[in-house]
Amino acid sequence: MLSYRHAFHAGNFADVFKHVLLAHLIGALRCKDKPFRVLDSHAGAGRYDLHSAPARKNREFMDGIGRLWRRSGLSPQLDEYLNRVRALNPDGVLRWYPGSPRIARDLLRPGDRLVLTELHPTDHASLRAEFAGDRQVAVHHADGYAALKAFLPPPARRGLVLLDPAYELRDEFDRLAEAVRLIHHRWAGGSVAVWYPILDRAPSLRFQRTLRESGIPGILCAELGLYPYDGPPGLHGCGMIIVNPPWRLDETLNRLLPELLRWLHVGDAGQTRLEWLVPAP
Ligand SMILES: C[S@@+](CC[C@H](N)C(=O)[O-])C[C@H]1O[C@@H](n2cnc3c(N)ncnc32)[C@H](O)[C@@H]1O
């Protein structure tokens, strides 16, 4: 199918939520000396031009990164992410937005590695150009789910898999549940982050039920809702499932989610949720 193009949505509130958490998860991996590996299975284009026609169509970035990027006095977790955005726009004009691969790459140390898979030919070509000649980054034109079998377990015992599909497939949540099981089976020491949209509430709640019953320990669920979940069709919010999260992530998110809501929400609506679906061992 592959009709989804992330360029239309880059930098929106859902990207901000996802990328703040991603930067924090990779920051936690940096706390120990041992090298780590990040696998981004649905990588997108790597970076996005917010002046391009797709980004300007609905200007979604204005309600996301546009609200945040000039603010000061933010928590270190928000600053860590915003510094990645600011580094791409040194002249003070918000034009370039880093996708998950760019954010992950900027946080690698010399011994760490990043593996990227992207199926859309145009986005894959952009990704390849973005990381041309970079020996710490491997870019593959491949199916992200198949890549899990091909690339896991990695030589590094520590690391993270980001699963961030386009949700074009009816059975996407089923595939994700299967993917989480497979990752746990092959790489129990690795962490997994699954981003999901909250449009119709039911599918993501079903997904969470499946994960609760999976027998996998340590599953945290974080959600940011900007619009009423029973409102007119649209992206009401989004969430992230984190399997095998770093120590005290729950405490950090307890502060960070309300902070994100404060900066990003419009009007009175808005909610956050933080819940262990399965407690950490
Ligand atoms: C939500 S976007 C990714 C955004 C990116 N992770 C970021 O945060 O910057 C989802 C991407 O998955 C790609 N995609 C769709 N199906 C795929 C598959 N089976 N394997 C790999 N990539 C796929 C789409 O082309 C799209 O670029």
The ligand as an ORCA input file, in Angstrom:
! r2SCAN-3c Opt
* xyz 0 1
  C       5.232      7.062     11.017
  S       6.348      6.942      9.699
  C       7.909      6.865     10.454
  C       8.372      8.114     11.094
  C       9.742      8.028     11.729
  N       9.877      6.855     12.577
  C      10.026      9.257     12.556
  O       9.626      9.304     13.727
  O      10.641     10.182     12.039
  C       6.138      5.295      9.183
  C       7.059      4.899      8.051
  O       6.970      3.486      7.850
  C       7.138      3.226      6.469
  N       6.657      1.860      6.248
  C       5.384      1.435      6.009
  N       5.353      0.087      6.002
  C       6.622     -0.321      6.254
  C       7.210     -1.609      6.427
  N       6.490     -2.721      6.334
  N       8.528     -1.676      6.701
  C       9.282     -0.537      6.821
  N       8.768      0.693      6.666
  C       7.453      0.798      6.401
  C       6.388      4.333      5.802
  O       6.825      4.511      4.460
  C       6.735      5.527      6.704
  O       7.854      6.209      6.228
*
